[in-house]
Amino acid sequence: MADLFDKYDKPAPRYTSYPTVPYWDNAPTTPEWTDSLNRAFEDPKSPWSLYVHIPFCESLCSYCACNTTITRKHDRYETPYVDCVLSEWESYKKAVPALVSRPLKNIHLGGGTPTFLTPDNLGRMLNGILSTVQIDKDDFEGSIEVHPNYTTEAHLKLLREFGFNRISIGVQDFNLKVQKLVNRIQPFDTTRTTLQTARDLGFVSANFDLIYGLPGQGQAEMTHTMDKTLELWPDRIALYSLAIVPWIKPAQRHFKDEDLPEAKEKRALYDYAKTRLLDAGYVEIGMDHFALPKDDLLRAMNETRLHRNFMGYTDQKTDVLLGLGVSSISASPDCFHQNQKILTLYETQAQEGKIPTMRGHKLSEQDIIVQGQILELMTRFKITFSDKKKEKTVRERLKPMIEDGLVYFEEDTLKITETGKSFLRVVCTALDERLISAKPQSLTFSKAI
Ligand SMILES: C[S@@+](CC[C@H](N)C(=O)[O-])C[C@H]1O[C@@H](n2cnc3c(N)ncnc32)[C@H](O)[C@@H]1O
C-alpha cells in the first residue's frame, strides 16, 4: 500500500467542476452568460440553487485555502458588502427575469465566515433575496458554513426563520496543540454548544468539516479528534485531505515542513479515521464524505441521485447554480461563470449595477461528455462507456492502476476497488482530456492524497 501512495500521490484536481478552473479557456461575455441562464430557465419548472459567498473572517486560519478577507472592521465591510450582494441580485433579476419565478431548491452560505455579518445584516441580505423568489416549499434546503467561535444563538434563530435546515460546522481538529499551530483555537464546548443549539432550534442535519494532514497531527491527535467527534454524532462528516497550495495561499508557508505529517503518515491518519467512522456506523459517500445511515445523502447515493458541484456532494441536482458575492462560481448546463475575486473590484462593479464577471467557460460538446463521465465516476465509483474508442483509450491509460488492483473492467464498465477509492481523483485524470492534452506548466493542483 505504501508503494501505491508513492506512485500515485501526484497533483490532481478535486473535480468539483469539469473542465477544472485552470482549463477554462473560452469565456462567455456577460450577455452570453445571462443568455445561457435564460435558456436554462425556458422550462417554467426548472429549479435552481443559490450560493452566496461572504469572505470575511476575524482571524486567519493558516491552513485555509478559501477566498477570504481577514478583518475585524465590521463597520467598514458589513453594510457595503450586503449592499453589493443585493445590487448584484438586482442586476441578475433584470437580465434573467425567470429567476424570480422558477423554484429555488437550495441556498448555501459559504465563506469565509458567513456569521461575520451581524444577524441584522444577515437578515437584510437574506430578506432582500429570498422575499423576491419562489422557494420550493416542499423540498427546500438552506445550509450554512459556520465557525462556532463566531456563531450565536441569534444567528441560528434568524437562519431558521428563513428556512435554513442544515449546518456545516468547521472543526478541523479537536487538539489544542494542532489548533495553536494553525491559529484556530476552538474549544470543544464551543463546538458542542453550537451543535446543540442548532439541533434544539430544529436544524435537521449537522455536518463537521475535519481535515487530516494538519501540522502537529499524529496518531494520538487523530484518535482524540475521532473520540470527540463520535461523542457528538454529527449527521455528516467531511474528512478533507489538507490541500497544500502555498503558491496561492502564502499563509500556508507559516507551517514548518517538519510539523506536517509525511505522506504515508498522512494517509494512515485518513485510514484510521475512516475505520473509526465505519465501525461507528457511518457510511462512506463518494470521496472524503461520510454520513449516518438515516441521512438524505445516503438515500441519494443508494438511489443513484448523488450529485457533485462546487460545494461538494449534494442530493439536490439543479441545472442552474447561481453564485453571488466576491469570487463566487455559477454554473448553467453549458457555461461556468466566476465573479471578480478581488474584493474592491467586485464591490466597484456590483455598485455600478454590473454583473461582476471575472472569467468563465463555455462548455464544448466534448466538455459536456467528459463532465458527465467524471461526475458518474465521482458519485458512483463506476462508469459504463457507450463510446468504444474512449473505453479503449481509458483502459490503456489505466493499465498501471489495473495491474495494481485499484480499478478493473467488467465488460464496458470501469469499476473502482475498495483500495482504489483512495485514488479516485487520480482515476478521474484518465478521463480528463484537457489535462492529458496539456499538462499544467506551473503548480496548479494540490496532491491527490
Ligand atoms: C470555507 S471554509 C470555512 C468555514 C468556516 N468559516 C469555518 O472556518 O469553520 C470551509 C471548509 O473548507 C475546508 N478547508 C479550507 N482550507 C482547506 C485546505 N487547505 N485543505 C483542506 N480543506 C480545507 C475546511 O474544512 C473548512 O471548514
The ligand as an ORCA input file, in Angstrom:
! r2SCAN-3c Opt
* xyz 0 1
  C     -14.599     27.988      3.552
  S     -14.132     27.022      4.857
  C     -14.940     27.971      6.046
  C     -15.895     27.504      7.057
  C     -15.982     28.395      8.311
  N     -15.673     29.759      8.045
  C     -15.008     27.892      9.341
  O     -13.905     28.438      9.408
  O     -15.316     26.988     10.072
  C     -14.920     25.539      4.551
  C     -14.063     24.336      4.812
  O     -13.050     24.185      3.865
  C     -12.072     23.308      4.398
  N     -10.724     23.782      4.007
  C     -10.279     25.052      3.997
  N      -8.977     25.088      3.603
  C      -8.606     23.810      3.354
  C      -7.397     23.202      2.917
  N      -6.286     23.904      2.661
  N      -7.385     21.856      2.762
  C      -8.496     21.126      3.003
  N      -9.649     21.641      3.418
  C      -9.729     22.969      3.597
  C     -12.219     23.345      5.899
  O     -12.542     22.054      6.370
  C     -13.337     24.336      6.130
  O     -14.170     24.004      7.184
*
